[in-house]
Amino acid sequence: MKEEDELLRKCGTKNPFTVPEGYFENFSKELMEKLPEKEISLSEPVITTWQRVKPWIYMTAMFCGLMLSVRVFVGRPKQDTPIFTAAEAAEFSDEYIETIMEHSMMDDYTLYQYLTEADTETYN
């Protein structure tokens, strides 16, 4: 409080900034006089073929990009090629296969369908 009182005593409370007489009354008139004249054209703007087609092309490109990105992230459809050949599968021991089967969480029916290559749609 002492500092504020001391500043008020030194500087006073009078506003040091002033505005000339009639400044705001003539402000808009003077500003409009200083602006350059703009020609107003009454003719309609010409719309080119590219301006008409551009939104459709952009939308097509967007959907193509979306489809490509979904295909990249989801992946390609699986092919019917086996992971191991018959010779490689014969090398696995029974203990290894039993461990894999325990962790695969397959029931007996699903295992039967897989081993017999049965058509799953026939049984559903």
C-alpha positions in Angstrom: 0.0 0.0 0.0 2.9 2.4 0.8 4.4 1.9 -2.6 1.1 2.6 -4.4 0.6 5.8 -2.4 4.1 6.9 -3.1 3.6 6.3 -6.9 0.3 8.2 -6.8 2.0 11.1 -5.0 4.9 11.2 -7.6 2.9 10.7 -10.8 -0.6 11.9 -9.8 -3.9 10.5 -11.1 -4.2 12.5 -14.2 -4.3 10.6 -17.5 -1.3 11.7 -19.6 -2.8 10.6 -22.9 -5.1 12.9 -24.9 -7.1 12.7 -28.1 -7.5 15.7 -30.5 -10.9 17.4 -30.5 -13.5 15.7 -32.8 -11.2 12.8 -33.6 -13.8 10.1 -33.3 -16.6 12.0 -35.0 -14.6 12.3 -38.2 -12.7 9.0 -37.9 -14.9 6.7 -40.1 -15.2 9.5 -42.8 -11.4 10.0 -42.9 -10.7 6.3 -42.9 -13.1 5.7 -45.9 -11.4 8.5 -47.8 -8.0 6.9 -47.3 -9.1 3.4 -48.6 -8.6 2.7 -52.3 -11.7 2.4 -54.5 -12.7 -1.2 -55.3 -14.4 -1.8 -58.6 -17.6 -3.8 -58.2 -18.2 -6.3 -61.1 -21.7 -7.2 -61.8 -20.8 -10.2 -64.0 -21.0 -13.7 -62.6 -17.6 -15.5 -62.0 -16.6 -18.0 -64.6 -16.5 -21.6 -63.2 -14.1 -23.9 -65.1 -14.5 -27.6 -65.6 -11.7 -28.3 -63.2 -13.5 -26.3 -60.4 -16.6 -28.4 -61.0 -14.7 -31.8 -61.0 -12.2 -31.0 -58.3 -14.3 -32.0 -55.3 -15.2 -35.4 -56.9 -11.6 -36.1 -57.7 -10.5 -35.2 -54.2 -13.3 -37.4 -52.7 -12.3 -40.3 -54.9 -8.6 -40.0 -53.9 -9.6 -39.9 -50.3 -11.6 -43.2 -50.5 -8.8 -44.9 -52.5 -6.4 -43.9 -49.8 -8.7 -45.1 -47.1 -9.1 -48.5 -48.8 -5.4 -48.8 -49.3 -4.6 -48.0 -45.7 -7.3 -50.5 -44.5 -5.8 -53.1 -46.8 -2.3 -52.4 -45.4 -3.3 -52.6 -41.8 -5.7 -55.5 -42.0 -3.5 -57.5 -44.3 -4.0 -59.7 -47.2 -6.3 -62.7 -47.2 -4.6 -65.9 -46.1 -3.6 -68.4 -48.8 -4.1 -72.1 -48.5 -0.4 -72.9 -48.3 0.7 -75.0 -45.4 3.2 -73.5 -42.9 5.3 -76.7 -42.9 5.9 -79.3 -45.6 5.1 -82.9 -44.8 8.8 -83.7 -44.4 9.2 -80.9 -41.9 6.1 -81.9 -40.0 7.3 -85.5 -39.7 10.4 -84.3 -37.8 8.4 -83.0 -34.8 8.2 -85.2 -31.8 4.9 -86.2 -30.1 5.9 -84.2 -27.0 6.3 -81.1 -29.0 2.9 -81.6 -30.8 1.2 -82.3 -27.5 2.6 -79.0 -26.0 1.4 -77.1 -29.0 -2.1 -78.6 -28.8 -2.4 -77.8 -25.1 -1.6 -74.1 -25.8 -3.8 -73.9 -29.0 -7.0 -74.1 -26.9 -8.7 -76.3 -29.6 -11.5 -78.7 -28.6 -11.6 -82.2 -30.0 -14.2 -81.5 -32.6 -12.2 -78.5 -34.0 -9.1 -80.7 -34.1 -11.0 -83.4 -35.9 -12.2 -81.0 -38.5 -8.7 -79.6 -39.0 -7.1 -83.0 -39.3 -9.7 -84.4 -41.7 -9.9 -81.2 -43.7 -13.6 -81.3 -43.2 -15.7 -78.5 -44.6 -16.8 -76.5 -41.5 -19.9 -75.0 -43.2 -21.4 -78.5 -43.7 -21.4 -79.1 -39.9 -22.6 -75.7 -38.7 
